[in-house]
Every structure is written in C-alpha cells, then in structure tokens.
Amino acid sequence: MQNSVTPDAISAVLSNPSFDSSSDRSEIVVQVVDLKPIGNRYTFSANDGKTRVKAMFTASLTPEIVSGNIQNLGLIRLVDFTVNDISSKSTKYFLVTKCESVASALDCEIDLEGKKDEEEGGEAAKRQKLDHSPVSDVVSTGITLKPKQEFVAKSASQIITEQRGNAAPAARMAMTRRVHPLVSLNPYQGSWTIKVRVTNKGTMRNYKNAKGEGCVFNVELTDEEGTQIQATMFNDAARKFYDRFQLGKVYYISRGSLKLANKQFKTVQNDYEMTLNENSEVEEASNEETFVPETKFNFVPIEELGMYVNQKELIDLIGVVQSVSPTMSIRRRTDNEMIPKRDITLADESKKTVVVSLWNDLATGVGQELLDMADKSPVIAIKSLKVGDFQGVSLSTIRRSNVVINPESPEAKKLKSWFDSEGKEASMSSIGSGMSPLAKNGSWSMYTDRVLLSHITSNPSLGEEKPVFFSTRGYISFIKPDQTMWYQACKTCNKKVTEAMDSGYWCEGCQKKDEECSLRYIMVVKVSDSTGEAWFSSFNDEAEKIIGCSADELNKLRSEGGEVNEFQTKLKEATWSSHVFRISVTQNEYNGEKRQRVTVKGVAPVDFAAEAKLLLQDISKKN
C-alpha cells in the first residue's frame, strides 16, 4: 500500500474558523501518535509531519482500535470530524467521528522536516528522512509513503454516497448533513446540527411568576453513541414543537442554545442543557436509516444505595435476578386507577440484595419475561431508578426507566462470572435489614469510607466524572453570620416561592398562592480536623442538626433586639461542636473554571464507642 500524510493539512484546518469537514475539499491523512484510552474512548495526537494537534476518537470507533484496524503510529484518513475548543485553554482539538485506516503502524513518527532525533529512531529514523523536494517518498519497513498528489480527493458526502449508493434520494441528502455528536457541543460553539432520538417527552406545564404567565415542556434526547441531553422549550417554542416531537422518533435539530445544566433539576447525565426557541429547526429523519441509541449506565453498587434514599437523584443498577414475584394490581391514590406492579430481587458482588418494583408495562412485559427465565439467574441492568425508604431501601421504576436483560457489557460479564463461581452459594442479606431510622438519612454509612479532610483538599480532581461519597469527622470552626442562610419555601412542596403581586407567596411547583411560607436552610459552614479545613454546603435537615434550631426560629432570633444578641449566641454555640458527616464531592463549573463542591448528606453526633472500634480496626490493619 502506498500512501502519505497530507502536508500542512492541520495548519490549514486550524487557520480556517469556518471549517466544515463535510464540505468538498482535499482529503486529510494524518499519523496517529500517543494513542491512549480514556474511559470508553481513545485520545491521540494527529500528526501531519509538521504540526500536531490533540484529538479524540468517539466511542463508536473504539472497536476499530481494539481490533487493531487503527494503530498507534499508523495512518488514518479523516472522513468526518469537528474542531473544538478546550474551554480552560486557548487551544483546539479534533473530535473524530469517522475515519478510515490507511496504513498500519510505522517504525517511528513521520517528520517531513527531517528533524527526527536519530537517538529516538536509529536506523529507521534515517530511512524516514525526507528531502525538501515535494515529490520525495518516505520509506518505512514494508510501507512506501507517497505524496498527497496521487490521491483522488473525495468529500465525506461522496464517500457516504458510494457506500450507500442504493439509498433513496432523500436519504442521500440526509447523509451529507454535518451532524455533531452531543459530546462535542458546548455553549461557545457556533452553528451545529444533531441527530437524536426522543427517549422521553414531558407534559406541557403552565407557570406563573413575576414576569407573567407561560407554558413549558422538555424532552430528553439521545444520540447514536448514547449521550443524552435535556432540551427545554418555553411559550411559542413549546406550542410549536410539542406535537412535532414524538416519543421514539429520530430528528435533526439545529439553531438551539446551550447553557450549564442546573444539577438540582437535571434528569440526564450531561453538564449542559439545551434550549430551543421558535426559530430553532426540528426535522424528522424520515425515509432514511435511523438508529437505536446505545444505553449508557452509571451503576451504583447495592451496598451504597443507602446514601441515595429519598434523594432527587436517580440511579442505575445492575444485578443478578434472585426472585420474581407474580403481577399485583395496586390502586393509585391520585385517581384510584388500578396499575400493575411486580417485585424482583437483585443481588451483586457486595452480597447484598434489594427489591426493585417494576410498574405498568415493565411489570407485564419485561417482568413476565424475567419470571419465565428466573431459574437461569439472568443479569439485568436498569436505568433511572428512584430510591425510597420502604423496608430500609427500596427501588422503583419510573416512566423513563429502561431495563436491559443480559446486557453485553464488561460489568455484566464480570457479575455473571462471580455469580457462577461463588455468588450462587454465598449467603446474601438485604441492604435494608437492620437499618435504624437514622439509616434513612444516610447515617448508616457514617463509619465506611472514612477519610480525613486532607484527602479531599489535596485531590482537586475528585468528583470530576461522577459524585464520590465519604464520611469524615470534624469540628464546625466557622459560620459566616452575614451569608444567605435560608430561602422562602412552599409549605407543601418545599420549593422556592416568590412574593405575589398583591400579597402572599406564589409556588411554581404547586401552581398556587399561599399567604404564608416557611424558611429552609441553605448555608455553608467551615469544617476543620487535624489535617486541614474545607467549606461544606448544608441544606435544611442537615443544617438544623448543626445549628440546633429551625431556620424560622433562627430568623426570629435575628430580628429580635435587646442587649444580648441571641442570633450570634446561637451561632457561637454551634461553633466548635464535633460531628460525623456523610458528604458528597462533586465538580461545579463557575465562570469557565471547575471548582470542588462538598455537600453534607448526613450529620450525626460522635459515637465515641463506635469511633474507638473504628480506631482499633485501623490499628489491626496496620499490624
């Protein structure tokens, strides 16, 4: 095979701010350098002999790398890619969505300038040297690299048309679109088009606030790689697109905007959320090949479910089916309708079990399938489960939940191997057994994953990919008296309320006005131990345990006069008190900079007997 890199191609791409890899242009061949795995993707440096640029293959190309079709120091032809900015730096990188292997690995890196250090390449590097003449060849073991002129230039649309020449005209037109993967989008990007399937559609909701009345609805969109994003539409856009978006159909979408997602309300794993307005374009991908998106999971071990009890966050679970109940009919309180329910018991390598309730179609469809094959102990993966406190810990499916039986994933294979070798004979216990009332607030795990504060402060990258959980023991060393300590909340749903035009308070969640509201804590405290200090964010229930009174009571003390400031006294009493905290560590982005955020999930008084046992365990491990 005789091929060569395309000289100066990378410089030409980087110098063109409006570059579109799908437009007609000479093809680009580069060398893959420093190929490395990052999660389920691979990064590399694209080398054209003079210029290098950081690059990443999308997950859909991972099988090509694993199979050896794409190799480190090999040559690839870039068929479809985007040029993105690295937000924290003034540099760019290529996101390669489609490419072709041109040549297998060479002995060393291509260097058109002849600057390759002979110490790195030895005799092979000498053979790699090029004359400054544009027609000279590069010779490597078994491969002759020819100049770019011998190629027949093809655009991405031409290549796709050749591969799918029998497609209908409408399909061939759709193939030429420049489709961006969701993972490549960011708020600073210009025009883009995505191809996504609607995997969840919300209902149209009316709202009323200080700016007036309106309507809103949202959809969850998933692309071919399984990346998800939530898109929201207000007023005219909501009325325009509500009937157009149909659950399960695939659409081309463009002319939308992105912003950082509000983590308190987001329903999918994405740092950004999308807003569509009345000028956005939504076109159904009909009369052409569509796709079934890959389902991505972020599994939580059964033994760690306690910290998610009664939280808004949904979880993904994988487990071996231990038992399946018959279908039951449950009367729904809201409308007295009878709905089907089926309970299944799952176990994992932690030797813990949990009951998952399947509702509606999942109970009658997937549930019946699981009942028929229960004796074979299948492995199932479930996406988007709600964690409740029935019998300590319980799980329930919701409308957007997705169940996959015997998935083809490394986690499923590992779990099945464990169960066949030792799990089927192991003694299992329920995750909720023996849990006290405090357990429902996460206190049950106060003595697991114990760390010092220095472990958190010295690792600024903790929580980048997903929240991590620890327990720690420390003192409240400082509470800022002038901070915003609470917010006005609805007495029914605890959501934030706004003052109504005439009197009282308006709740957006309940869509009603009330003459009174309650105050709920939202405050930060400084926590110290022998190794350092950190700021903890605490919310109502946890802050009440720290302060020793409700937000309404503390606000009353602040408003009272007198010689003795009872408000300051209450804060001083809470300072230098010792607690055991269950915390989560995440990364928040502010003004383009990522910051570590520590949130209190549970607070408990120090149990000195339990602390002594924990200390003895640590001593015995070291001896």
Residue pairs with C-beta under 8 A, 6 or more apart in sequence:
1 102
1 103
1 143
2 143
2 144
2 145
2 146
2 150
3 29
3 75
3 102
3 103
3 143
3 145
3 146
3 151
4 29
4 75
4 137
4 138
4 145
4 146
4 147
4 148
5 29
5 30
5 31
5 47
5 48
5 49
5 75
5 110
5 112
5 145
5 148
6 26
6 27
6 28
6 29
6 30
6 48
6 148
7 48
7 49
7 50
7 112
7 134
7 148
8 48
8 50
8 51
9 26
9 28
9 29
9 30
9 48
10 28
10 30
10 46
10 48
10 50
10 51
10 52
10 53
11 48
11 50
11 51
13 19
13 28
13 83
14 51
14 53
14 83
14 92
19 83
20 178
21 78
21 79
21 80
21 81
21 82
21 156
21 178
22 80
22 155
22 156
22 157
22 176
22 177
22 178
23 155
24 155
24 157
25 153
25 155
26 148
26 151
26 153
27 77
27 78
27 79
27 151
27 153
27 154
28 48
28 77
28 78
29 75
29 76
29 77
29 78
29 102
29 148
29 151
30 46
30 47
30 48
30 75
30 76
30 78
31 46
31 47
31 48
31 49
31 73
31 74
31 75
31 106
31 109
31 110
32 44
32 45
32 46
32 47
32 70
32 71
32 72
32 73
32 74
32 75
32 76
33 44
33 45
33 46
33 47
33 52
33 72
33 73
33 109
34 43
34 44
34 45
34 72
35 42
35 43
35 44
35 65
35 70
35 71
35 72
36 42
36 43
36 44
38 56
39 465
40 59
40 62
41 56
41 57
41 58
41 59
41 62
42 56
42 57
42 61
42 62
42 65
43 54
43 55
43 56
43 57
44 55
44 56
44 57
44 72
45 52
45 53
45 54
45 55
46 52
46 53
46 54
46 55
46 78
46 94
47 109
47 110
48 112
49 110
49 111
49 112
49 113
50 112
50 113
53 92
53 93
53 94
54 86
54 91
54 93
54 94
55 81
55 93
55 94
55 95
55 96
56 93
56 94
56 95
56 96
57 65
57 70
57 96
57 99
58 95
58 96
58 97
58 181
58 183
58 225
59 225
59 226
59 294
60 97
60 224
60 225
61 70
61 96
61 97
61 98
61 99
64 70
64 101
65 71
69 101
70 76
70 99
70 101
71 101
71 104
71 105
72 105
73 105
73 106
73 107
73 108
73 109
74 101
74 102
74 103
74 104
74 105
74 106
75 101
75 102
75 103
75 106
75 145
76 96
76 99
76 100
76 101
76 102
77 99
77 100
77 101
77 102
78 94
78 96
78 99
79 98
79 99
79 100
79 156
79 159
80 96
80 97
80 98
80 99
80 156
81 94
81 95
81 96
81 97
81 98
81 99
82 94
82 95
82 97
82 180
82 184
83 92
83 93
83 94
84 92
84 93
84 94
84 95
84 184
84 186
84 189
85 91
85 92
85 186
85 188
86 92
86 93
87 186
87 188
87 592
88 592
88 593
88 594
95 181
95 183
95 184
97 181
98 156
103 143
103 145
104 143
106 128
106 140
106 141
106 143
107 121
107 124
107 127
107 128
107 140
107 141
108 116
108 120
108 121
108 124
108 125
108 128
108 140
109 116
109 121
110 128
110 138
110 145
111 125
111 128
111 129
111 130
112 130
113 130
114 129
114 130
114 132
116 125
116 128
116 129
117 125
118 125
118 126
121 128
124 140
124 141
127 139
127 140
128 138
128 139
128 140
130 136
130 138
134 147
135 147
136 147
137 144
137 145
137 146
137 147
138 144
138 145
139 145
154 162
156 176
157 175
157 176
160 172
160 175
160 176
161 172
161 175
161 176
164 171
164 172
164 175
167 175
167 288
167 289
168 287
168 288
170 286
170 287
170 288
171 287
171 288
171 289
174 252
174 285
174 288
175 288
177 193
177 195
177 252
178 193
179 193
179 194
179 195
179 252
180 192
180 193
180 194
181 194
181 223
181 224
181 225
181 227
182 194
182 196
182 221
182 223
182 225
182 227
182 228
182 229
182 270
183 225
183 227
185 192
185 194
185 229
185 258
185 272
186 258
186 272
187 257
187 258
187 259
187 260
187 272
189 258
191 254
191 255
192 254
193 252
193 253
193 254
194 221
194 223
194 252
194 253
194 254
195 223
195 224
195 250
195 251
195 252
195 285
195 291
196 221
196 222
196 223
196 229
196 250
196 251
196 253
197 221
197 222
197 223
197 248
197 249
197 250
197 251
197 290
197 291
197 292
197 293
198 219
198 220
198 221
198 245
198 246
198 247
198 248
198 249
198 250
198 251
199 220
199 221
199 222
199 228
199 247
199 248
199 293
199 400
200 219
200 220
200 247
200 267
200 399
200 400
201 217
201 219
201 220
201 245
201 246
201 247
202 217
202 218
202 219
203 217
204 215
204 216
204 217
204 238
204 242
205 215
205 216
205 217
206 213
206 214
206 215
206 511
207 213
207 214
207 215
207 216
207 508
207 511
208 214
208 506
208 508
208 511
209 498
209 506
209 508
210 498
210 501
214 234
214 235
215 234
215 235
215 238
215 239
216 232
216 233
216 234
216 235
216 238
217 232
217 233
217 238
217 242
218 230
218 231
218 232
218 233
219 230
219 231
219 245
220 228
220 229
220 230
220 231
220 267
220 268
220 400
221 228
221 229
221 230
221 231
221 253
221 274
222 228
222 293
223 293
224 291
224 293
224 294
225 293
225 294
226 293
226 294
226 295
226 296
227 270
227 296
228 268
228 269
228 270
228 296
229 268
229 270
229 272
229 273
229 274
230 261
230 266
230 267
230 268
230 270
230 273
230 274
231 253
231 256
231 273
231 274
231 275
231 276
232 273
232 274
232 275
232 276
233 240
233 241
233 242
233 275
233 276
233 277
234 275
234 277
236 277
236 278
237 276
237 277
237 278
237 280
240 278
241 276
241 280
241 282
244 282
244 284
245 251
245 282
249 284
249 285
250 284
250 285
250 290
250 291
251 282
251 283
251 284
251 285
252 281
252 282
252 283
252 284
252 285
253 276
253 280
253 281
253 282
253 283
254 280
254 281
255 279
255 280
255 281
256 274
256 275
256 276
256 277
256 280
257 274
257 275
257 277
258 272
258 273
258 274
258 275
259 272
259 273
259 275
260 271
260 272
260 273
260 589
261 270
261 271
261 272
261 273
262 273
263 586
263 588
264 312
266 273
267 314
267 384
267 400
269 296
269 298
269 466
271 589
276 282
295 381
295 383
295 402
295 404
297 316
297 318
297 381
297 383
297 409
297 411
298 315
298 316
298 466
299 316
299 317
299 318
299 381
299 411
300 308
300 315
300 316
300 317
301 348
301 349
301 350
302 317
302 319
302 346
302 347
302 348
302 350
302 352
302 353
302 354
302 431
303 350
303 352
303 431
304 445
304 469
305 315
305 317
305 354
305 387
305 393
305 395
305 431
306 392
306 393
306 431
306 435
306 439
306 442
306 444
306 445
307 442
307 445
307 469
307 582
307 584
307 601
307 602
308 315
308 387
309 387
309 388
309 389
309 393
309 439
309 440
309 441
309 442
310 387
310 388
310 389
310 440
311 387
314 384
314 385
314 386
314 398
315 385
315 387
315 395
316 381
316 382
316 383
316 384
316 385
317 346
317 354
317 356
317 381
317 382
317 385
317 395
318 348
318 379
318 380
318 381
318 382
318 407
318 411
318 412
318 415
319 346
319 347
319 348
319 354
319 379
319 380
319 415
320 346
320 347
320 348
320 377
320 378
320 379
320 415
320 416
320 419
320 423
321 344
321 345
321 346
321 370
321 374
321 377
321 378
321 379
321 380
322 345
322 346
322 347
322 353
322 377
322 428
323 344
323 345
323 374
324 342
324 343
324 344
324 345
324 367
324 370
324 371
324 374
325 342
325 343
325 344
326 342
326 371
327 340
327 341
327 342
327 363
327 364
327 367
327 368
328 340
328 341
328 342
328 343
329 338
329 339
329 340
329 341
330 338
330 339
330 340
330 341
331 337
331 338
332 338
332 339
339 359
339 360
340 359
340 360
340 363
340 364
341 357
341 358
341 359
341 363
342 357
342 358
342 362
342 363
342 364
342 367
342 371
343 355
343 356
343 357
343 358
344 355
344 356
344 358
344 367
344 370
344 380
345 353
345 354
345 355
345 356
346 353
346 354
346 356
346 380
347 353
347 419
347 423
347 428
348 415
349 415
349 418
349 423
351 423
351 426
351 427
351 428
351 429
352 428
352 429
352 430
352 431
353 428
353 429
353 430
353 431
354 393
354 394
354 395
354 430
354 431
354 432
355 391
355 394
355 395
355 430
356 382
356 385
356 394
356 395
356 396
356 397
357 394
357 395
357 396
357 397
358 366
358 367
358 397
358 403
359 396
359 397
359 398
360 399
362 397
362 401
362 403
366 403
366 405
369 405
370 378
370 380
370 405
373 405
377 419
377 424
378 405
378 406
379 405
379 406
379 407
379 412
379 415
379 416
379 419
380 403
380 404
380 405
380 406
380 407
381 403
381 404
381 407
381 409
381 411
381 412
382 395
382 397
382 401
382 402
382 403
382 404
383 401
383 402
383 403
383 404
384 397
384 398
384 400
384 401
384 402
385 395
385 396
385 397
385 398
385 401
386 395
386 396
386 397
386 398
387 393
387 394
387 395
388 394
388 395
388 396
389 440
391 430
391 432
392 430
392 431
392 432
392 433
392 434
392 435
392 439
392 440
393 431
393 432
393 435
394 432
397 403
406 412
435 444
436 443
436 444
438 444
438 604
441 541
441 602
442 582
442 601
442 602
443 582
443 602
443 604
445 469
445 471
445 582
446 471
446 580
446 582
446 602
446 604
447 471
447 580
447 610
447 614
448 471
449 469
449 470
449 471
450 470
450 471
450 472
450 473
450 614
451 470
451 471
451 472
452 472
452 529
452 530
452 531
452 532
453 472
453 474
453 527
453 528
453 529
453 531
453 532
453 533
453 534
454 531
454 532
455 470
456 462
456 470
456 472
456 534
456 585
456 596
456 598
457 532
457 533
457 534
460 596
461 587
462 468
462 585
462 587
462 596
463 584
463 585
463 586
463 587
463 596
463 597
464 587
464 594
467 584
467 585
467 586
468 584
468 585
469 582
469 583
469 584
469 585
469 601
470 582
470 583
470 585
471 580
471 581
471 582
471 583
472 527
472 529
472 580
472 581
472 583
473 529
473 578
473 579
473 580
473 581
473 606
473 611
474 527
474 528
474 529
474 578
474 579
474 581
475 527
475 528
475 529
475 576
475 577
475 578
475 579
476 525
476 526
476 527
476 546
476 574
476 575
476 576
476 577
476 579
477 526
477 527
477 528
477 533
477 575
477 576
478 525
478 526
478 575
479 523
479 525
479 526
479 571
479 574
479 575
480 524
481 567
481 568
481 571
483 523
483 524
484 522
484 523
485 521
485 522
485 523
485 543
485 551
485 554
486 519
486 520
486 521
486 522
486 523
486 551
486 554
486 555
487 496
487 519
487 520
487 522
488 496
488 497
488 505
488 517
488 518
488 519
489 495
489 496
489 497
489 517
489 518
489 519
489 520
490 496
490 497
490 505
490 507
490 509
490 510
490 514
490 517
490 518
491 514
491 516
491 517
491 518
492 507
492 510
492 514
493 507
493 509
493 510
494 518
494 520
494 540
495 507
495 508
495 509
495 510
496 508
497 505
497 506
497 507
497 508
497 514
497 517
498 505
498 506
498 508
499 505
499 506
500 506
500 513
503 515
504 513
504 514
504 515
504 516
505 513
505 514
505 515
505 516
505 517
506 512
506 513
507 513
507 514
518 551
518 552
519 550
519 551
519 552
519 555
520 539
520 540
520 551
521 538
521 539
521 540
521 542
521 543
521 544
521 547
521 551
522 537
522 539
522 540
522 543
523 537
523 538
523 543
524 535
524 536
524 537
524 538
525 535
525 536
525 538
525 546
526 533
526 534
526 535
526 536
527 533
527 534
527 535
527 536
527 581
534 598
535 598
536 581
536 583
536 598
536 599
536 600
537 597
537 598
537 599
537 600
538 546
538 599
538 600
538 603
539 599
539 600
540 551
542 600
542 601
542 602
542 603
543 551
543 600
544 550
544 551
545 579
545 603
546 574
546 577
546 579
546 603
547 554
547 570
547 571
547 574
548 570
548 573
548 574
549 570
554 567
554 570
557 566
557 567
557 570
558 567
560 566
560 567
578 606
579 603
579 604
579 605
579 606
580 603
580 604
580 605
580 606
580 607
581 600
581 601
581 602
581 603
582 600
582 601
582 602
582 603
582 604
583 598
583 599
583 600
583 601
584 598
584 599
584 601
585 596
585 597
585 598
586 596
586 597
586 599
587 594
587 595
587 596
587 597
588 594
588 595
588 596
588 597
589 595
